[in-house]
Amino acid sequence: MISAEEVKELSSRCVKCGLCLASCPVYQEILTEEASPRGRVQLAKHIFHGQEEKSSGVSEKLAEAFYLCTSCNACSVSCPSQIKPTEVIQEGREEIFAAGGAPEPVKAVKENILNTANVYAAKKEDRTAVYPAALRERIGAKGPRKADTVLFLGCVASYLDMKIVPSFIKIMDAAKVDYTLFAEEELCCGLPLYVMGDKKNFRKNAKEVIDMIKKTGAREIVTPCAGCYKTFRKYYPEVGDMGVQIYHSVHYILKLIEMKALDFDLKTNKKVTYHDPCDLGRTFEIFDEPREVLKAVLEHEPLELERSRLLARCCGGGGSVTAVGPELAAEMAKTRIKDAEEVGAEVIVSGCSTCKDNLRKGLKLIPKAERPKIRVKDITEIVAEAIT
């Protein structure tokens, strides 16, 4: 979090060099100044210097400029003036949201989370539909039991994907991890609320999640969702102490591998490349861990994309872009798929359920006659496939 005064100072520091333009996935697709980090920083200066009159409301074009940002943080990495455009843009969204100017699709996501505890307005009982039958039977109608480890699966993996949750559970069971889950009672972590600028409801939601976690008596929480992981580590400390050690699935799986708790009898000989999710990579510099995990389950070294690690190209699935501009999000994902095609990959793997979902959309956007034979998988899937 940065203050309004810091926003003014940072935006005034911009020398308009344009180095952020090449790194911004949205600008590379739209090619308009207001879609660039540089343009948004200048717009933020207008907002915080009072040149955008709140009494007259927020224009649709201004709101779109701030909400069509994936929050990938690539601009902050490339900025020689160390302006932190991502944080400036976030503060701009909070001002726009407070003035009632958030785009309608964003407001709809907010209502979904507040009314149904997930971004899709799905029934809470549907959250466990993807669970393996044996796990559903084991859980029954009971709430989460006491355990050292609590698994937090996330909205995307629970409602939009058929493979991540069963794969993650298979790994945990194979390693004989004693875990508990919230099942139907799991809430959204609240990241969409934070990103849209709804600080009040984010804090309320976070307090509820923290309270639920503490009631389990767990000492650690593991999530396969990069967005949930980022929220727990980066944003929840602003609200309260979770009282647990926080793991993303790549950390936990690597720990299990190092403990020799997993046996891999079915290593794949496919050409696999790894897409660094922004919420793990640029946010926390988690680069080596997923690659070490892949080395344990592949016959060959994973292929490196031309733009990887700190300079990885965003897939387009972050921020509020999938709500405000879903076609734009898919176009950015298509570009990332072509990156994988260029290195000869047969499988592109990520550690983020949102990246997987959006990359699949990008792949489908390529005409069938030109579509590369590339599979999109989460890292939990490729690990689970190596276990007999």
C-alpha positions as CSV (number, residue, x, y, z in Angstrom):
1,M,0.0,0.0,0.0
2,I,1.1,3.5,-0.8
3,S,-0.4,6.8,0.2
4,A,-2.0,9.5,-2.0
5,E,1.1,11.7,-1.3
6,E,3.4,8.9,-2.5
7,V,1.3,8.5,-5.7
8,K,1.7,12.2,-6.4
9,E,5.5,12.0,-5.8
10,L,5.9,8.8,-7.9
11,S,3.8,10.0,-10.8
12,S,5.8,13.3,-10.9
13,R,9.0,11.2,-11.1
14,C,8.0,9.6,-14.5
15,V,10.4,10.8,-17.2
16,K,8.1,9.3,-19.9
17,C,11.0,7.2,-21.3
18,G,8.7,4.5,-22.6
19,L,10.7,1.5,-21.3
20,C,7.5,0.2,-19.7
21,L,5.7,-0.1,-23.0
22,A,7.6,-3.1,-24.3
23,S,6.9,-5.0,-21.0
24,C,3.2,-4.2,-20.7
25,P,1.0,-7.0,-22.2
26,V,-2.0,-4.8,-22.5
27,Y,-0.2,-2.0,-24.3
28,Q,1.3,-4.5,-26.7
29,E,-2.2,-5.6,-27.8
30,I,-4.0,-2.2,-27.8
31,L,-1.2,0.3,-28.6
32,T,-2.9,3.3,-27.0
33,E,-1.2,5.6,-24.5
34,E,-3.9,5.2,-21.9
35,A,-3.4,1.5,-22.0
36,S,0.3,1.9,-21.1
37,P,1.8,2.1,-17.6
38,R,3.2,5.5,-18.5
39,G,-0.3,6.7,-19.5
40,R,-2.0,5.3,-16.4
41,V,0.6,7.0,-14.2
42,Q,-0.1,10.3,-15.8
43,L,-3.8,9.7,-15.4
44,A,-3.3,8.9,-11.7
45,K,-1.5,12.3,-11.3
46,H,-4.7,14.0,-12.6
47,I,-6.8,12.0,-10.1
48,F,-4.7,12.7,-7.1
49,H,-4.0,16.3,-8.0
50,G,-7.7,17.0,-8.1
51,Q,-7.8,17.6,-11.9
52,E,-10.4,14.7,-12.2
53,E,-13.4,16.2,-10.5
54,K,-15.1,13.5,-8.4
55,S,-18.3,15.5,-8.2
56,S,-18.8,15.0,-12.0
57,G,-18.3,11.2,-11.6
58,V,-15.6,9.0,-13.2
59,S,-15.7,8.7,-17.0
60,E,-16.0,5.2,-18.5
61,K,-12.8,5.7,-20.4
62,L,-10.8,6.6,-17.3
63,A,-12.2,3.6,-15.4
64,E,-11.4,1.3,-18.3
65,A,-7.8,2.6,-18.4
66,F,-7.2,1.5,-14.8
67,Y,-9.2,-1.7,-14.8
68,L,-7.6,-3.0,-18.1
69,C,-4.4,-3.7,-16.2
70,T,-3.3,-7.3,-15.3
71,S,-1.3,-6.1,-12.3
72,C,1.5,-8.3,-13.7
73,N,4.2,-5.8,-12.3
74,A,6.3,-6.1,-15.4
75,C,6.3,-2.3,-15.7
76,S,7.7,-1.9,-12.2
77,V,10.6,-4.3,-13.1
78,S,11.5,-2.3,-16.3
79,C,11.1,1.2,-14.8
80,P,14.5,3.0,-14.4
81,S,12.9,5.7,-12.2
82,Q,11.6,3.0,-9.8
83,I,8.1,4.5,-10.0
84,K,6.2,1.2,-9.1
85,P,3.4,1.8,-11.7
86,T,1.5,-1.2,-10.5
87,E,1.0,0.3,-7.1
88,V,0.1,3.7,-8.5
89,I,-2.5,2.1,-10.7
90,Q,-3.9,0.2,-7.7
91,E,-4.3,3.4,-5.8
92,G,-6.1,4.9,-8.8
93,R,-8.5,1.9,-8.9
94,E,-9.3,2.5,-5.2
95,E,-10.1,6.1,-5.9
96,I,-12.3,5.2,-8.9
97,F,-14.0,2.4,-6.9
98,A,-14.7,4.8,-4.0
99,A,-16.3,7.3,-6.4
100,G,-18.6,4.6,-7.8
101,G,-16.9,4.5,-11.1
102,A,-15.8,0.8,-11.4
103,P,-17.0,-0.9,-14.6
104,E,-20.2,-2.9,-14.3
105,P,-18.6,-6.3,-14.8
106,V,-16.3,-5.5,-11.8
107,K,-19.2,-4.6,-9.7
108,A,-20.9,-7.9,-10.7
109,V,-17.8,-9.8,-9.5
110,K,-18.0,-7.9,-6.1
111,E,-21.7,-8.9,-5.7
112,N,-20.9,-12.5,-6.6
113,I,-18.2,-12.7,-3.9
114,L,-20.4,-11.0,-1.2
115,N,-23.5,-13.1,-2.0
116,T,-22.1,-16.5,-2.9
117,A,-18.5,-16.5,-1.6
118,N,-17.0,-17.1,-5.1
119,V,-16.5,-15.0,-8.2
120,Y,-18.8,-17.0,-10.4
121,A,-22.1,-16.8,-8.3
122,A,-22.0,-20.7,-8.2
123,K,-23.7,-22.7,-5.5
124,K,-21.5,-23.5,-2.5
125,E,-22.3,-27.2,-2.8
126,D,-20.8,-27.2,-6.3
127,R,-17.4,-26.3,-4.8
128,T,-16.8,-29.9,-3.9
129,A,-18.2,-31.4,-7.2
130,V,-14.6,-31.7,-8.5
131,Y,-13.4,-33.5,-5.3
132,P,-12.5,-37.2,-5.8
133,A,-15.4,-39.4,-4.7
134,A,-13.5,-40.9,-1.8
135,L,-12.7,-37.5,-0.5
136,R,-16.3,-36.3,-0.7
137,E,-17.4,-39.5,1.2
138,R,-14.7,-38.9,3.8
139,I,-15.7,-35.3,4.4
140,G,-19.4,-35.9,4.4
141,A,-21.5,-33.1,5.9
142,K,-19.0,-32.3,8.6
143,G,-17.0,-29.1,8.7
144,P,-13.2,-29.0,8.6
145,R,-11.6,-31.1,11.3
146,K,-8.5,-30.2,13.3
147,A,-5.3,-30.9,11.4
148,D,-1.8,-29.6,11.1
149,T,-2.3,-28.8,7.4
150,V,-5.2,-27.0,5.8
151,L,-5.6,-27.1,2.0
152,F,-7.1,-23.9,0.4
153,L,-8.1,-24.8,-3.2
154,G,-9.4,-21.5,-4.6
155,C,-12.4,-20.5,-6.8
156,V,-10.9,-21.2,-10.2
157,A,-9.6,-24.7,-9.4
158,S,-12.8,-25.6,-7.6
159,Y,-15.3,-24.3,-10.2
160,L,-13.7,-24.0,-13.6
161,D,-11.2,-26.8,-13.7
162,M,-11.6,-30.6,-13.6
163,K,-7.9,-31.6,-13.1
164,I,-6.1,-29.4,-10.6
165,V,-8.0,-30.3,-7.4
166,P,-8.0,-34.1,-8.0
167,S,-4.3,-33.9,-8.9
168,F,-3.4,-31.9,-5.8
169,I,-5.3,-34.3,-3.6
170,K,-3.7,-37.3,-5.2
171,I,-0.2,-35.9,-4.4
172,M,-1.2,-35.1,-0.8
173,D,-2.6,-38.6,-0.3
174,A,0.4,-40.3,-1.9
175,A,2.6,-38.5,0.5
176,K,0.3,-39.4,3.4
177,V,-0.2,-35.8,4.4
178,D,-2.7,-35.3,7.3
179,Y,-4.8,-32.4,6.0
180,T,-8.2,-30.8,6.3
181,L,-10.3,-28.7,3.9
182,F,-13.1,-26.2,4.2
183,A,-15.0,-28.0,1.4
184,E,-18.3,-26.3,0.7
185,E,-17.6,-23.7,3.4
186,E,-14.4,-22.4,1.6
187,L,-14.6,-18.7,0.9
188,C,-13.0,-16.7,-1.9
189,C,-9.6,-15.4,-0.7
190,G,-10.8,-11.9,-1.7
191,L,-8.1,-11.0,-4.2
192,P,-10.6,-9.7,-6.8
193,L,-12.0,-7.4,-4.1
194,Y,-8.5,-6.1,-3.4
195,V,-7.6,-5.6,-7.0
196,M,-10.8,-3.7,-7.9
197,G,-10.2,-1.3,-5.0
198,D,-12.9,-2.4,-2.6
199,K,-10.8,-2.1,0.6
200,K,-13.7,-2.3,3.0
201,N,-15.1,-5.6,1.8
202,F,-11.6,-7.1,1.2
203,R,-10.8,-6.5,4.9
204,K,-14.1,-8.0,6.0
205,N,-13.6,-11.1,3.8
206,A,-10.0,-11.5,4.9
207,K,-11.0,-11.4,8.6
208,E,-13.5,-14.2,8.0
209,V,-11.0,-16.4,6.2
210,I,-8.3,-15.8,8.9
211,D,-10.9,-16.8,11.6
212,M,-11.8,-20.0,9.7
213,I,-8.1,-20.9,9.4
214,K,-7.4,-20.4,13.0
215,K,-10.3,-22.6,14.1
216,T,-8.7,-25.6,12.3
217,G,-5.7,-25.3,14.6
218,A,-3.5,-25.8,11.5
219,R,0.2,-24.8,11.5
220,E,0.4,-24.5,7.8
221,I,-1.8,-23.7,4.8
222,V,-1.2,-25.0,1.2
223,T,-2.8,-23.6,-1.9
224,P,-2.4,-24.5,-5.6
225,C,-3.7,-21.0,-6.5
226,A,-1.0,-18.4,-7.1
227,G,-3.6,-15.6,-6.5
228,C,-4.6,-17.0,-3.1
229,Y,-1.0,-17.4,-2.2
230,K,-0.2,-13.8,-3.1
231,T,-3.2,-12.6,-1.2
232,F,-2.3,-14.5,1.9
233,R,1.4,-13.5,1.9
234,K,1.2,-9.9,0.6
235,Y,-2.3,-8.5,1.5
236,Y,-3.6,-10.4,4.5
237,P,-0.8,-9.0,6.8
238,E,-2.5,-5.6,6.4
239,V,-5.6,-7.1,8.0
240,G,-4.2,-9.6,10.6
241,D,-1.9,-12.5,11.4
242,M,-3.0,-15.8,9.8
243,G,-1.0,-17.7,12.4
244,V,0.2,-20.3,9.9
245,Q,3.1,-21.0,7.5
246,I,2.0,-20.3,4.0
247,Y,2.9,-22.6,1.1
248,H,2.1,-22.6,-2.6
249,S,1.8,-26.1,-4.0
250,V,5.2,-25.8,-5.7
251,H,6.9,-25.2,-2.4
252,Y,5.1,-28.0,-0.7
253,I,5.5,-30.5,-3.5
254,L,9.3,-29.7,-3.6
255,K,9.4,-30.2,0.2
256,L,7.7,-33.6,-0.2
257,I,10.2,-34.6,-3.0
258,E,13.2,-33.6,-0.8
259,M,11.7,-35.7,2.0
260,K,11.4,-38.6,-0.4
261,A,7.7,-38.8,0.4
262,L,6.8,-39.2,-3.3
263,D,7.7,-41.9,-5.8
264,F,7.6,-41.1,-9.5
265,D,7.3,-44.2,-11.7
266,L,5.7,-42.6,-14.8
267,K,8.0,-39.7,-15.8
268,T,6.9,-38.0,-19.0
269,N,9.2,-37.7,-22.0
270,K,7.1,-34.8,-23.5
271,K,8.8,-31.5,-24.2
272,V,7.6,-29.3,-21.4
273,T,8.0,-25.6,-20.8
274,Y,7.1,-23.6,-17.7
275,H,5.2,-20.3,-17.7
276,D,6.0,-18.2,-14.7
277,P,2.8,-16.8,-13.2
278,C,3.2,-13.1,-12.3
279,D,1.7,-13.7,-8.8
280,L,4.6,-16.1,-8.0
281,G,7.4,-14.9,-10.2
282,R,7.7,-11.2,-10.3
283,T,5.9,-10.8,-6.9
284,F,8.0,-13.3,-4.9
285,E,10.7,-14.4,-7.3
286,I,9.6,-18.0,-7.1
287,F,11.5,-19.3,-10.1
288,D,13.7,-22.2,-9.2
289,E,11.2,-24.2,-7.1
290,P,8.7,-25.1,-9.9
291,R,11.6,-26.0,-12.3
292,E,13.1,-28.3,-9.7
293,V,9.7,-30.0,-9.3
294,L,9.5,-30.5,-13.1
295,K,13.0,-31.9,-13.2
296,A,11.9,-34.6,-10.8
297,V,9.0,-35.8,-13.0
298,L,10.4,-35.2,-16.6
299,E,12.7,-37.4,-18.6
300,H,14.3,-34.2,-20.0
301,E,15.1,-30.7,-18.8
302,P,12.2,-28.3,-19.0
303,L,12.4,-25.9,-22.0
304,E,12.8,-22.2,-21.2
305,L,10.6,-19.7,-23.0
306,E,12.5,-16.7,-24.5
307,R,10.8,-14.4,-22.0
308,S,10.8,-16.2,-18.6
309,R,11.5,-15.7,-14.9
310,L,11.6,-11.9,-14.0
311,L,11.0,-11.0,-17.7
312,A,8.2,-13.5,-18.3
313,R,5.3,-12.4,-20.5
314,C,2.0,-12.1,-18.6
315,C,-0.7,-14.5,-19.9
316,G,-3.3,-11.8,-19.5
317,G,-5.4,-13.5,-16.9
318,G,-4.6,-11.1,-14.0
319,G,-6.2,-8.0,-12.5
320,S,-9.8,-7.4,-13.6
321,V,-9.0,-7.9,-17.3
322,T,-10.9,-11.2,-17.7
323,A,-14.0,-9.4,-16.4
324,V,-13.7,-6.1,-18.2
325,G,-12.0,-7.3,-21.4
326,P,-12.2,-11.1,-21.7
327,E,-11.4,-11.0,-25.5
328,L,-8.3,-8.9,-24.7
329,A,-7.2,-11.4,-22.0
330,A,-7.5,-14.3,-24.5
331,E,-5.5,-12.4,-27.1
332,M,-2.7,-11.9,-24.6
333,A,-2.8,-15.7,-23.8
334,K,-2.6,-16.5,-27.5
335,T,0.6,-14.6,-27.7
336,R,2.0,-16.6,-24.8
337,I,1.0,-19.9,-26.4
338,K,2.9,-18.8,-29.5
339,D,6.0,-18.3,-27.3
340,A,5.7,-21.9,-26.2
341,E,5.3,-23.0,-29.8
342,E,8.5,-21.2,-30.8
343,V,10.6,-23.3,-28.4
344,G,9.0,-26.6,-29.6
345,A,7.0,-27.3,-26.4
346,E,4.3,-30.0,-26.4
347,V,3.1,-29.0,-22.9
348,I,3.0,-25.6,-21.2
349,V,2.8,-25.9,-17.4
350,S,2.0,-23.2,-14.9
351,G,1.6,-22.9,-11.2
352,C,-1.5,-20.8,-11.4
353,S,-5.1,-22.0,-12.0
354,T,-6.0,-18.6,-13.6
355,C,-3.0,-18.8,-16.0
356,K,-4.1,-22.3,-17.0
357,D,-7.6,-21.2,-17.6
358,N,-6.6,-18.2,-19.7
359,L,-3.9,-20.0,-21.6
360,R,-6.5,-22.6,-22.7
361,K,-8.7,-19.8,-24.0
362,G,-5.7,-18.3,-25.9
363,L,-5.0,-21.7,-27.4
364,K,-8.6,-22.0,-28.6
365,L,-8.4,-18.5,-30.1
366,I,-5.9,-19.8,-32.7
367,P,-7.7,-21.1,-35.8
368,K,-7.8,-24.9,-35.8
369,A,-5.7,-25.3,-38.9
370,E,-2.9,-23.2,-37.3
371,R,-3.4,-24.4,-33.7
372,P,-0.2,-26.0,-32.3
373,K,-0.5,-29.4,-30.6
374,I,0.2,-28.0,-27.2
375,R,-1.4,-29.1,-23.9
376,V,-1.9,-26.6,-21.1
377,K,-1.5,-28.1,-17.6
378,D,-1.1,-27.0,-14.0
379,I,2.1,-28.2,-12.3
380,T,0.0,-30.4,-9.9
381,E,-1.3,-32.4,-12.9
382,I,2.1,-33.2,-14.3
383,V,3.3,-34.3,-10.9
384,A,0.2,-36.4,-10.2
385,E,0.6,-38.1,-13.6
386,A,4.0,-39.3,-12.6
387,I,2.6,-41.1,-9.5
388,T,1.3,-44.6,-10.0
